[in-house]
């Protein structure tokens, strides 16, 4: 199992989640409102954003990264993969059934 994280503007988060879910690249997406501070083009910025945690399979991460980059509103989106070492077996079964592919 893999977690893929991205942040985006709050008003674009539902579109991003819906598009990814429709493709069955993930079994679930969790959204958390956050306040981010970051450097961008030499200036310090502060924005309200949404952190999205996508739950998926290793085999789908490459496709998921590609799709996020295609539809993400940021010029340089944060896209991070986290390998999950242990997962409740019933949850993992559900995740496999809920996503596309092999």
N, CA, C and O atoms as a DFTB+ gen file, in Angstrom:
408 C
 N C O
     1  1       0.844      -1.183       0.000
     2  2       0.000       0.000       0.000
     3  2       0.880       1.234       0.000
     4  3       1.980       1.248       0.554
     5  1       0.357       2.273      -0.642
     6  2       1.056       3.554      -0.692
     7  2       0.095       4.678      -0.327
     8  3      -1.103       4.617      -0.604
     9  1       0.657       5.705       0.303
    10  2      -0.044       6.967       0.508
    11  2       0.624       7.964      -0.426
    12  3       1.850       8.021      -0.517
    13  1      -0.185       8.743      -1.114
    14  2       0.342       9.813      -1.945
    15  2      -0.287      11.101      -1.441
    16  3      -1.508      11.232      -1.364
    17  1       0.583      12.053      -1.099
    18  2       0.129      13.321      -0.531
    19  2       0.298      14.444      -1.543
    20  3       1.253      14.469      -2.318
    21  1      -0.645      15.362      -1.517
    22  2      -0.515      16.595      -2.283
    23  2      -1.254      17.693      -1.521
    24  3      -2.163      17.422      -0.736
    25  1      -0.851      18.922      -1.766
    26  2      -1.595      20.072      -1.247
    27  2      -2.109      20.857      -2.440
    28  3      -1.512      20.845      -3.517
    29  1      -3.226      21.538      -2.228
    30  2      -3.801      22.350      -3.302
    31  2      -4.692      23.415      -2.676
    32  3      -4.984      23.358      -1.481
    33  1      -5.127      24.388      -3.479
    34  2      -6.065      25.380      -2.954
    35  2      -7.343      24.679      -2.478
    36  3      -7.806      23.720      -3.095
    37  1      -7.890      25.166      -1.390
    38  2      -9.093      24.556      -0.807
    39  2     -10.209      24.462      -1.851
    40  3     -10.902      23.448      -1.927
    41  1     -10.383      25.503      -2.646
    42  2     -11.492      25.522      -3.613
    43  2     -11.276      24.597      -4.818
    44  3     -12.189      24.436      -5.628
    45  1     -10.104      23.992      -4.953
    46  2      -9.827      23.044      -6.044
    47  2      -9.732      21.602      -5.546
    48  3      -9.618      20.674      -6.347
    49  1      -9.777      21.413      -4.241
    50  2      -9.529      20.087      -3.670
    51  2     -10.589      19.061      -4.052
    52  3     -10.250      17.913      -4.340
    53  1     -11.852      19.443      -4.061
    54  2     -12.904      18.473      -4.375
    55  2     -12.814      18.019      -5.830
    56  3     -13.025      16.842      -6.123
    57  1     -12.504      18.939      -6.743
    58  2     -12.332      18.590      -8.148
    59  2     -11.196      17.582      -8.301
    60  3     -11.331      16.591      -9.019
    61  1     -10.088      17.838      -7.630
    62  2      -8.933      16.950      -7.713
    63  2      -9.273      15.549      -7.196
    64  3      -8.960      14.548      -7.840
    65  1      -9.911      15.492      -6.039
    66  2     -10.308      14.209      -5.444
    67  2     -11.290      13.466      -6.345
    68  3     -11.113      12.274      -6.599
    69  1     -12.313      14.148      -6.825
    70  2     -13.329      13.498      -7.657
    71  2     -12.731      12.930      -8.945
    72  3     -13.045      11.805      -9.333
    73  1     -11.873      13.703      -9.604
    74  2     -11.258      13.238     -10.849
    75  2     -10.419      11.978     -10.631
    76  3     -10.476      11.042     -11.428
    77  1      -9.653      11.964      -9.563
    78  2      -8.790      10.818      -9.262
    79  2      -9.626       9.600      -8.870
    80  3      -9.348       8.486      -9.313
    81  1     -10.637       9.808      -8.048
    82  2     -11.495       8.688      -7.634
    83  2     -12.245       8.075      -8.814
    84  3     -12.376       6.853      -8.894
    85  1     -12.738       8.908      -9.728
    86  2     -13.473       8.407     -10.892
    87  2     -12.623       7.445     -11.721
    88  3     -13.147       6.512     -12.329
    89  1     -11.329       7.673     -11.741
    90  2     -10.415       6.825     -12.513
    91  2     -10.013       5.554     -11.761
    92  3      -9.328       4.689     -12.308
    93  1     -10.445       5.453     -10.509
    94  2     -10.112       4.314      -9.642
    95  2      -8.600       4.146      -9.468
    96  3      -8.100       3.028      -9.339
    97  1      -7.887       5.268      -9.468
    98  2      -6.458       5.238      -9.195
    99  2      -6.201       5.140      -7.694
   100  3      -5.103       4.784      -7.264
   101  1      -7.217       5.458      -6.910
   102  2      -7.131       5.379      -5.453
   103  2      -8.412       4.767      -4.921
   104  3      -9.457       4.805      -5.572
   105  1      -8.313       4.203      -3.728
   106  2      -9.503       3.659      -3.081
   107  2     -10.184       4.717      -2.224
   108  3     -11.392       4.662      -1.994
   109  1      -9.397       5.680      -1.755
   110  2      -9.909       6.669      -0.807
   111  2      -9.038       7.910      -0.856
   112  3      -7.848       7.839      -1.163
   113  1      -9.640       9.038      -0.552
   114  2      -8.895      10.290      -0.413
   115  2      -9.407      11.000       0.830
   116  3     -10.612      11.174       1.008
   117  1      -8.488      11.404       1.678
   118  2      -8.830      12.161       2.890
   119  2      -8.323      13.582       2.727
   120  3      -7.200      13.803       2.274
   121  1      -9.159      14.546       3.099
   122  2      -8.804      15.957       2.962
   123  2      -8.709      16.601       4.332
   124  3      -9.554      16.384       5.200
   125  1      -7.659      17.402       4.510
   126  2      -7.440      18.124       5.767
   127  2      -7.101      19.567       5.411
   128  3      -6.185      19.807       4.624
   129  1      -7.816      20.520       5.970
   130  2      -7.490      21.927       5.759
   131  2      -6.254      22.282       6.578
   132  3      -6.162      21.959       7.762
   133  1      -5.302      22.955       5.923
   134  2      -4.049      23.333       6.571
   135  2      -3.705      24.777       6.209
   136  3      -4.244      25.337       5.254
   137  1      -2.809      25.362       6.981
   138  2      -2.236      26.660       6.644
   139  2      -0.764      26.404       6.350
   140  3      -0.035      25.911       7.210
   141  1      -0.328      26.734       5.146
   142  2       1.045      26.463       4.727
   143  2       1.829      27.761       4.584
   144  3       1.306      28.775       4.121
   145  1       3.092      27.708       4.990
   146  2       4.039      28.801       4.758
   147  2       5.156      28.219       3.924
   148  3       5.655      27.132       4.213
   149  1       5.553      28.947       2.880
   150  2       6.537      28.399       1.955
   151  2       7.210      29.505       1.159
   152  3       6.700      30.620       1.047
   153  1       8.368      29.164       0.610
   154  2       9.059      30.061      -0.297
   155  2       8.595      29.797      -1.711
   156  3       8.516      28.646      -2.140
   157  1       8.287      30.865      -2.440
   158  2       7.941      30.738      -3.847
   159  2       8.447      31.959      -4.585
   160  3       8.055      33.085      -4.278
   161  1       9.316      31.738      -5.558
   162  2       9.897      32.784      -6.387
   163  2      10.514      33.899      -5.551
   164  3      10.318      35.084      -5.818
   165  1      11.271      33.482      -4.520
   166  2      12.026      34.416      -3.695
   167  2      11.246      35.122      -2.611
   168  3      11.798      35.968      -1.908
   169  1       9.969      34.793      -2.458
   170  2       9.148      35.445      -1.438
   171  2       8.531      34.403      -0.524
   172  3       8.188      33.301      -0.953
   173  1       8.395      34.773       0.755
   174  2       7.710      33.905       1.699
   175  2       6.204      34.119       1.551
   176  3       5.726      35.253       1.542
   177  1       5.474      33.026       1.436
   178  2       4.022      33.069       1.253
   179  2       3.330      32.291       2.362
   180  3       3.919      31.415       2.994
   181  1       2.081      32.628       2.581
   182  2       1.241      31.890       3.521
   183  2      -0.127      31.725       2.862
   184  3      -0.739      32.698       2.422
   185  1      -0.597      30.477       2.802
   186  2      -1.865      30.180       2.132
   187  2      -2.662      29.155       2.920
   188  3      -2.103      28.285       3.588
   189  1      -3.983      29.276       2.826
   190  2      -4.845      28.198       3.294
   191  2      -4.889      27.178       2.166
   192  3      -5.180      27.518       1.020
   193  1      -4.598      25.930       2.500
   194  2      -4.585      24.869       1.507
   195  2      -5.324      23.656       2.045
   196  3      -5.757      23.619       3.197
   197  1      -5.452      22.676       1.179
   198  2      -6.017      21.396       1.566
   199  2      -4.934      20.340       1.346
   200  3      -4.377      20.234       0.253
   201  1      -4.643      19.570       2.375
   202  2      -3.754      18.424       2.253
   203  2      -4.624      17.230       1.889
   204  3      -5.574      16.904       2.601
   205  1      -4.297      16.585       0.783
   206  2      -5.051      15.409       0.349
   207  2      -4.157      14.187       0.511
   208  3      -3.014      14.165       0.054
   209  1      -4.702      13.180       1.167
   210  2      -3.998      11.915       1.371
   211  2      -4.724      10.861       0.552
   212  3      -5.837      10.454       0.886
   213  1      -4.085      10.428      -0.516
   214  2      -4.646       9.388      -1.373
   215  2      -4.142       8.023      -0.915
   216  3      -2.958       7.865      -0.620
   217  1      -5.042       7.031      -0.855
   218  2      -4.666       5.662      -0.513
   219  2      -4.735       4.829      -1.781
   220  3      -5.771       4.777      -2.445
   221  1      -3.613       4.167      -2.118
   222  2      -3.543       3.430      -3.372
   223  2      -2.591       2.248      -3.272
   224  3      -2.049       1.945      -2.209
   225  1      -2.403       1.589      -4.416
   226  2      -1.485       0.461      -4.515
   227  2      -0.197       0.897      -5.210
   228  3      -0.197       1.840      -6.001
   229  1       0.875       0.217      -4.913
   230  2       2.181       0.521      -5.506
   231  2       2.089       0.583      -7.030
   232  3       2.685       1.463      -7.652
   233  1       1.351      -0.338      -7.630
   234  2       1.258      -0.432      -9.080
   235  2       0.593       0.785      -9.727
   236  3       0.747       1.006     -10.928
   237  1      -0.130       1.562      -8.957
   238  2      -0.867       2.703      -9.510
   239  2      -0.209       4.057      -9.241
   240  3      -0.692       5.085      -9.716
   241  1       0.873       4.064      -8.494
   242  2       1.495       5.333      -8.092
   243  2       1.956       6.144      -9.301
   244  3       1.729       7.353      -9.346
   245  1       2.585       5.517     -10.262
   246  2       3.090       6.242     -11.438
   247  2       1.942       6.925     -12.190
   248  3       2.050       8.094     -12.563
   249  1       0.847       6.196     -12.410
   250  2      -0.327       6.776     -13.079
   251  2      -0.930       7.901     -12.245
   252  3      -1.360       8.922     -12.780
   253  1      -0.956       7.702     -10.933
   254  2      -1.513       8.714     -10.032
   255  2      -0.680       9.995     -10.084
   256  3      -1.235      11.088     -10.197
   257  1       0.644       9.871     -10.004
   258  2       1.512      11.042     -10.113
   259  2       1.229      11.787     -11.415
   260  3       1.078      13.008     -11.418
   261  1       1.156      11.044     -12.523
   262  2       0.925      11.657     -13.838
   263  2      -0.398      12.411     -13.866
   264  3      -0.459      13.538     -14.357
   265  1      -1.454      11.801     -13.345
   266  2      -2.774      12.445     -13.365
   267  2      -2.797      13.678     -12.471
   268  3      -3.357      14.706     -12.853
   269  1      -2.197      13.590     -11.287
   270  2      -2.158      14.763     -10.402
   271  2      -1.454      15.916     -11.119
   272  3      -1.947      17.044     -11.110
   273  1      -0.296      15.636     -11.746
   274  2       0.433      16.693     -12.463
   275  2      -0.409      17.293     -13.581
   276  3      -0.348      18.500     -13.816
   277  1      -1.198      16.469     -14.277
   278  2      -2.051      16.952     -15.382
   279  2      -3.118      17.934     -14.923
   280  3      -3.357      18.944     -15.585
   281  1      -3.766      17.646     -13.788
   282  2      -4.936      18.444     -13.399
   283  2      -4.692      19.394     -12.229
   284  3      -5.577      20.170     -11.869
   285  1      -3.509      19.341     -11.636
   286  2      -3.222      20.179     -10.472
   287  2      -3.071      21.634     -10.887
   288  3      -2.440      21.919     -11.905
   289  1      -3.641      22.566     -10.117
   290  2      -3.567      23.976     -10.504
   291  2      -2.201      24.634     -10.251
   292  3      -1.937      25.710     -10.788
   293  1      -1.338      24.017      -9.453
   294  2      -0.038      24.637      -9.158
   295  2       0.975      24.352     -10.262
   296  3       0.952      23.293     -10.890
   297  1       1.851      25.303     -10.480
   298  2       2.938      25.151     -11.438
   299  2       3.883      24.017     -11.010
   300  3       4.345      23.234     -11.839
   301  1       4.158      23.946      -9.711
   302  2       5.016      22.899      -9.149
   303  2       4.285      22.284      -7.948
   304  3       4.504      22.699      -6.810
   305  1       3.421      21.300      -8.199
   306  2       2.667      20.713      -7.084
   307  2       3.529      19.803      -6.212
   308  3       4.454      19.141      -6.683
   309  1       3.195      19.795      -4.944
   310  2       3.789      18.821      -4.023
   311  2       3.105      17.482      -4.298
   312  3       1.881      17.378      -4.220
   313  1       3.892      16.470      -4.615
   314  2       3.369      15.114      -4.794
   315  2       4.378      14.184      -4.129
   316  3       5.519      14.076      -4.579
   317  1       3.962      13.518      -3.066
   318  2       4.870      12.722      -2.248
   319  2       4.302      11.324      -2.071
   320  3       3.124      11.157      -1.753
   321  1       5.144      10.326      -2.278
   322  2       4.741       8.934      -2.053
   323  2       5.315       8.453      -0.724
   324  3       6.487       8.677      -0.422
   325  1       4.474       7.790       0.062
   326  2       4.906       7.184       1.324
   327  2       4.582       5.697       1.267
   328  3       3.435       5.306       1.052
   329  1       5.602       4.879       1.463
   330  2       5.411       3.430       1.500
   331  2       4.901       3.049       2.885
   332  3       5.479       3.438       3.899
   333  1       3.822       2.290       2.916
   334  2       3.236       1.847       4.181
   335  2       3.714       0.420       4.444
   336  3       3.518      -0.471       3.617
   337  1       4.329       0.217       5.579
   338  2       4.918      -1.087       5.901
   339  2       3.893      -2.115       6.368
   340  3       3.967      -3.282       5.985
   341  1       2.946      -1.693       7.186
   342  2       1.962      -2.628       7.721
   343  2       0.564      -2.073       7.522
   344  3       0.296      -0.893       7.748
   345  1      -0.324      -2.969       7.090
   346  2      -1.705      -2.584       6.829
   347  2      -2.608      -3.724       7.292
   348  3      -2.311      -4.896       7.059
   349  1      -3.686      -3.377       7.934
   350  2      -4.690      -4.370       8.316
   351  2      -5.127      -5.120       7.063
   352  3      -5.513      -4.491       6.077
   353  1      -5.075      -6.440       7.080
   354  2      -5.290      -7.239       5.874
   355  2      -6.658      -7.016       5.231
   356  3      -6.754      -7.009       4.004
   357  1      -7.696      -6.837       6.005
   358  2      -9.037      -6.603       5.442
   359  2      -9.096      -5.251       4.723
   360  3      -9.748      -5.118       3.687
   361  1      -8.410      -4.256       5.282
   362  2      -8.352      -2.941       4.637
   363  2      -7.608      -3.040       3.309
   364  3      -8.023      -2.445       2.314
   365  1      -6.519      -3.785       3.295
   366  2      -5.746      -3.962       2.086
   367  2      -6.555      -4.681       1.005
   368  3      -6.459      -4.328      -0.171
   369  1      -7.333      -5.663       1.381
   370  2      -8.219      -6.353       0.438
   371  2      -9.217      -5.374      -0.176
   372  3      -9.436      -5.361      -1.387
   373  1      -9.819      -4.548       0.695
   374  2     -10.778      -3.549       0.220
   375  2     -10.099      -2.583      -0.748
   376  3     -10.655      -2.264      -1.799
   377  1      -8.912      -2.121      -0.403
   378  2      -8.182      -1.180      -1.235
   379  2      -7.918      -1.778      -2.618
   380  3      -8.101      -1.103      -3.631
   381  1      -7.496      -3.015      -2.661
   382  2      -7.234      -3.690      -3.943
   383  2      -8.513      -3.814      -4.765
   384  3      -8.496      -3.601      -5.977
   385  1      -9.621      -4.158      -4.111
   386  2     -10.905      -4.301      -4.809
   387  2     -11.432      -2.961      -5.328
   388  3     -12.122      -2.913      -6.346
   389  1     -11.108      -1.884      -4.629
   390  2     -11.657      -0.561      -4.969
   391  2     -10.864       0.171      -6.027
   392  3     -11.313       1.202      -6.527
   393  1      -9.685      -0.340      -6.384
   394  2      -8.851       0.335      -7.375
   395  2      -8.784      -0.472      -8.652
   396  3      -9.105      -1.660      -8.665
   397  1      -8.363       0.178      -9.728
   398  2      -8.304      -0.464     -11.043
   399  2      -7.074      -1.337     -11.191
   400  3      -6.138      -1.271     -10.395
   401  1      -7.101      -2.141     -12.211
   402  2      -5.882      -2.805     -12.647
   403  2      -5.631      -4.185     -12.101
   404  3      -6.508      -4.833     -11.530
   405  1      -4.374      -4.620     -12.302
   406  2      -3.995      -6.012     -12.030
   407  2      -4.145      -6.434     -10.590
   408  3      -3.855      -7.581     -10.249
